[in-house]
C-alpha cells in the first residue's frame, strides 16, 4: 500500500511513474531534457524488520537504485525524498 501512496503523490505532483526499467536517455525520446529521471528506493523495512542484516538489505536497495539510475542517466533518491519534496511543494536537493 505504501508504494501505491507514493505513486499517487508523484502523479498528483505532476510526475510520471514508469512501470518498467527506464532506458538510457540517449535512446528514450519520451522524456524531454528538462524532466529529471529519478529512481526511487524505499528505506522502509517492508516486512523485513526481523531479518538479520537489515542494514545490508537497505544498503543493497540503495546501491541497486544508484546503479539503475546511473545506467539510465538519472539519479537515485529515497522514498523519504518524495515525501519531503511534496511537503515543500518543490524538489528537494538529492
N, C-alpha and C positions, 0 to 999 in steps of 0.2 A: 504494500500500500504506500509506503514511503516513497518509492520510486515514482509511482503514479502522481503523487502530490508534487514532487519536484518537476516532473514533466509538465504538469498543469501550470506551475509557476513560470517555467520557461516560456511556454506558449502565451500565457497572459501578459508576460513582459515583452512580447514581440519576438521571441526567439523561435528557432526551429529545432525540433527533436528528430535526429536521424535514428532510424531503427535498423541500421546496418553499419558496418565499418565504413568510416569515411575514406575516400580515396585521395591520393595526392592532389594538392591544389593545382598542380600543373595539368592534371587530367580532368579535373572537375569543373565543368562550365556552369554548374548551377549556382555556385556561390560567387558573389562578386567580391572584389578585393577589399571592400570596406567592412565586411562582416567577419568577425573573428570566428575561428573554429576552435571550440573548447571541448575537450574530452573530460567528462566529469566522472569522478570516482567517489565512492562512499566511504566515510570513516566510521560509519555505524557498524555494529557487530553483526547484524543480520542473522541472529541465531547462533553465532559462533562464540558467544561470551564464555562458554565453559571449556573451550578448547585451549590446550596448551599452545603457546606460540602465537597468541592472538596479535601481538605486536608485529610478528613476522608476516602474518596474513595481511595486515593493514599496509605494511611496507611493500609487499608484493603487489597489492592493488595499486598503490601509488606508482610503483615502478612500471607496471604494465600500462597504466594510463599515460605515463610520460613517454614510453616507447611508441604507443599508438599515436599520440599527439605529435611527436617528432616526425614519424613516418607520414603523417597526414598534413604537415605544415601548420599545425595548430599548437595549442598549449593545453596543459592539464590543470585541472582545478578540483578541489574537494567539493562535496555536496554542500558543505557549510558556506562556501563562496557564493553559491547561488542564492541561498537564503540571505546572506549579508548584502548582496547586490540588490536583490528585490527590496529588502528593507530600506536601503539607502536610495532607492529609485535611480541608481546608476551603477555601472560596472565598477567593482572594487578592484584595486590592484591585485595581481596574481602573485 
